[in-house]
């Protein structure tokens, strides 16, 4: 029989970017302080950087709009 393993709460890297955006808003930093740039691959396609940027901006926006329970 397989033994049950401990449940581990994992957070995605995008959740970390969102948290960092919220922390930046709490610190009074402007939206332009976002550390994530919108990069493209060599073929011209979008990379994951846009997802990280959007997550950071979402966290920042939630704090600025007072939506802390989202």
N, C-alpha and C positions, 0 to 999 in steps of 0.2 A: 504494500500500500504506500502511496506517496504521502509524505509528511507535509502538512501545511507550512507555508513559509510566512514570515512576518510581513504584514502589509506596510509598504513603504510609500509615503506620499512623494511622488516625483513632480517636479515642476518643470514645465517646458522652458526652453530658452526664451521663447516669446513672452511668457509670463514674467520672466526676469526683466526683459526690456520694458514691459508695461509698468512694472514696479519702479524701475529707474526713472521713467517719465513722470510718474506720480511724485517720486521723491524730489525731482528737479522742480516741479511746480510748487511743492511745499517749501522749497528753498528759495522760491522767488525767481527762478531762472526763466528766461523767455523761451518761446518755442524754437527760436533760432539756435538755442544751445544744444539741440539734438545731436548726439555724437554719431548717429547712423546716417550715412550718405546714400543716395539712390544710385547704386552702381549697376553697370551692365557687364555681361560677359563679353568675351572677344567676338562672339557671333552677333552681338547686338541685343541678345535676349536679356530680360530682367533677371536679376539674381535674388537671393533670399534677403538682400539688404533692404528691399522695399517692405518686406513683411516686418522686419525689425523696426524700421523707421515708423511704419504705421502703428505698431504696438506701442512704441515710445510716445508717439503723438496722442494715441488714445488714452494712455495713462495720464499724460499731462492735461489733456482736455477734461477728463473726468474730474480731476481735482479742481481745475479752474471753474468748472460748472457746478461744483458742489455735489457731484454724483459719486460719493465715496462708497456706496454699497453695491456698485456694479461689479 
